[in-house]
């Protein structure tokens, strides 16, 4: 049986967050998947911003058995598999990568233009067809791409002491101003 329409968890969480936090904005779900998951408009629906949403559950609990000294300093660990072609050809104004946290009732959102996301991933990992990216948020409210870091680097990251600018995504963490400025 083919469903008529299904909203995935990430789309629901992002849409709900926007509606609760910015009550003067409208959130729309498209009836067909064309690479835009949500459309956000101003109160009069005269301006719009399109969003592509990617969802990850939190891996902190799973990881805590492996590296407790790292996990103690991490609020959430998201894992996203991103297709280079889809990022490059994206029609969305912004991508929202959401990590759903189990320990806290606070999701973490990385809000970033797709062209910027691709440039950042290429700078870290080189050019690839697909990126498995780990976006970790520390308890100190910093966000880093953690894929392929050594254990010592992961410990530094967990203690907000990692000094790798190219991996630092903090400027996109929970930065909804990008959405508001476009509306």
C-alpha positions as CSV (number, residue, x, y, z in Angstrom):
1,X,0.0,0.0,0.0
2,X,1.4,3.4,-0.9
3,X,0.8,6.1,1.6
4,X,-0.9,9.3,0.4
5,X,1.5,11.5,2.3
6,X,4.0,11.0,5.1
7,X,5.8,13.7,7.1
8,X,9.1,12.3,8.5
9,X,10.2,13.0,12.0
10,X,12.7,15.7,11.2
11,X,10.2,17.7,9.1
12,X,7.7,17.5,11.9
13,X,10.2,18.6,14.6
14,X,11.5,21.5,12.5
15,X,8.0,22.6,11.5
16,X,6.7,22.4,15.1
17,X,9.7,24.3,16.4
18,X,9.2,27.1,13.9
19,X,5.5,27.4,14.6
20,X,6.0,27.5,18.4
21,X,9.0,29.8,18.4
22,X,8.0,32.2,15.6
23,X,4.2,32.4,15.8
24,X,4.0,35.0,13.1
25,X,5.4,32.6,10.5
26,X,3.6,30.0,8.5
27,X,4.9,26.5,7.8
28,X,3.8,24.7,4.7
29,X,4.4,21.0,3.7
30,X,4.5,20.4,-0.1
31,X,2.3,17.7,-1.5
32,X,5.1,16.3,-3.7
33,X,8.8,15.7,-3.0
34,X,10.8,18.0,-5.3
35,X,13.7,18.6,-2.9
36,X,11.9,21.0,-0.6
37,X,10.6,19.6,2.6
38,X,9.1,22.7,4.2
39,X,8.2,26.2,3.0
40,X,8.2,29.0,5.6
41,X,6.4,32.2,4.8
42,X,6.0,35.5,6.6
43,X,2.6,36.3,8.2
44,X,1.2,37.7,4.9
45,X,2.7,34.9,2.8
46,X,4.5,37.5,0.7
47,X,8.0,36.1,1.3
48,X,9.1,32.5,1.5
49,X,12.1,30.4,2.5
50,X,12.4,26.8,1.4
51,X,14.0,24.2,3.7
52,X,15.5,20.8,3.1
53,X,15.5,18.8,6.4
54,X,17.8,15.9,7.4
55,X,17.2,14.1,10.6
56,X,19.5,12.1,12.9
57,X,18.8,10.4,16.2
58,X,21.3,11.0,18.9
59,X,24.2,8.6,19.3
60,X,25.6,9.8,22.7
61,X,24.1,6.9,24.7
62,X,25.5,4.3,22.3
63,X,28.9,6.0,22.2
64,X,29.1,6.4,26.0
65,X,30.0,2.8,26.4
66,X,32.8,3.1,23.9
67,X,34.4,6.4,25.0
68,X,32.9,7.7,28.2
69,X,35.5,10.5,28.5
70,X,34.3,11.9,25.2
71,X,30.5,11.3,25.7
72,X,30.5,13.3,29.0
73,X,31.1,16.5,27.2
74,X,28.8,16.0,24.3
75,X,25.1,17.1,24.2
76,X,24.3,15.2,21.1
77,X,26.0,13.2,18.3
78,X,24.2,13.3,14.9
79,X,25.1,11.2,11.9
80,X,24.0,12.3,8.5
81,X,24.5,10.6,5.1
82,X,24.5,13.4,2.5
83,X,24.5,13.0,-1.3
84,X,26.8,15.5,-3.0
85,X,24.6,15.7,-6.1
86,X,21.5,16.4,-4.0
87,X,23.4,19.2,-2.1
88,X,24.8,20.7,-5.3
89,X,21.5,20.7,-7.1
90,X,19.4,21.6,-4.1
91,X,16.6,24.2,-4.7
92,X,16.3,24.8,-1.0
93,X,17.4,28.1,0.4
94,X,18.6,26.4,3.6
95,X,19.3,23.0,4.9
96,X,18.3,22.1,8.4
97,X,20.2,19.2,9.9
98,X,18.4,18.2,13.2
99,X,19.7,15.9,15.9
100,X,17.0,14.6,18.1
101,X,18.3,14.3,21.7
102,X,17.1,11.6,24.0
103,X,18.7,12.9,27.2
104,X,17.4,16.5,27.0
105,X,14.2,17.8,25.6
106,X,16.1,20.1,23.3
107,X,16.8,19.4,19.7
108,X,19.9,20.7,18.0
109,X,19.5,22.4,14.6
110,X,22.3,23.1,12.1
111,X,20.9,25.7,9.7
112,X,23.1,26.2,6.6
113,X,22.9,27.2,2.9
114,X,23.5,24.1,0.8
115,X,26.4,25.6,-1.2
116,X,28.1,26.5,2.1
117,X,27.5,23.0,3.5
118,X,29.1,21.4,0.4
119,X,32.1,23.7,0.5
120,X,32.7,22.9,4.1
121,X,32.4,19.1,3.7
122,X,34.8,19.2,0.7
123,X,37.3,21.2,2.7
124,X,37.2,18.7,5.5
125,X,36.9,15.4,3.5
126,X,37.8,16.2,-0.1
127,X,35.4,15.7,-3.0
128,X,33.2,12.7,-2.6
129,X,29.9,11.4,-4.0
130,X,28.5,10.9,-0.5
131,X,29.4,12.2,2.9
132,X,28.9,10.4,6.2
133,X,29.2,13.3,8.5
134,X,29.1,13.4,12.3
135,X,27.9,16.7,13.6
136,X,28.5,16.7,17.4
137,X,27.2,19.4,19.7
138,X,29.1,20.0,23.0
139,X,27.6,20.9,26.3
140,X,29.4,24.2,25.8
141,X,27.1,24.9,22.8
142,X,29.7,24.3,20.1
143,X,29.2,22.2,17.0
144,X,31.9,20.3,15.2
145,X,32.2,17.8,12.3
146,X,33.8,14.8,14.1
147,X,34.2,12.2,11.4
148,X,37.7,10.7,11.2
149,X,39.0,12.5,14.3
150,X,41.6,10.7,16.5
151,X,40.6,9.8,20.0
152,X,42.7,12.7,21.4
153,X,40.9,15.1,19.0
154,X,37.5,13.8,20.1
155,X,38.5,14.4,23.7
156,X,39.5,17.9,22.8
157,X,36.2,18.4,21.0
158,X,34.3,17.2,24.0
159,X,36.1,19.7,26.2
160,X,35.6,22.6,23.7
161,X,39.3,22.7,23.1
162,X,39.5,21.5,19.5
163,X,41.2,24.2,17.3
164,X,40.2,23.1,13.8
165,X,38.3,26.0,12.3
166,X,37.3,24.0,9.2
167,X,35.4,21.5,11.4
168,X,33.7,24.2,13.5
169,X,30.0,24.5,12.6
170,X,29.1,26.5,15.6
171,X,28.1,29.6,13.6
172,X,25.2,27.5,12.1
173,X,24.1,25.9,15.4
174,X,20.5,26.9,16.2
175,X,21.0,30.1,14.1
176,X,17.4,30.7,13.0
177,X,18.3,34.3,12.3
178,X,19.2,33.2,8.8
179,X,15.6,32.2,8.2
180,X,14.2,35.3,9.8
181,X,16.5,37.6,7.8
182,X,15.3,36.1,4.5
183,X,11.7,36.8,5.5
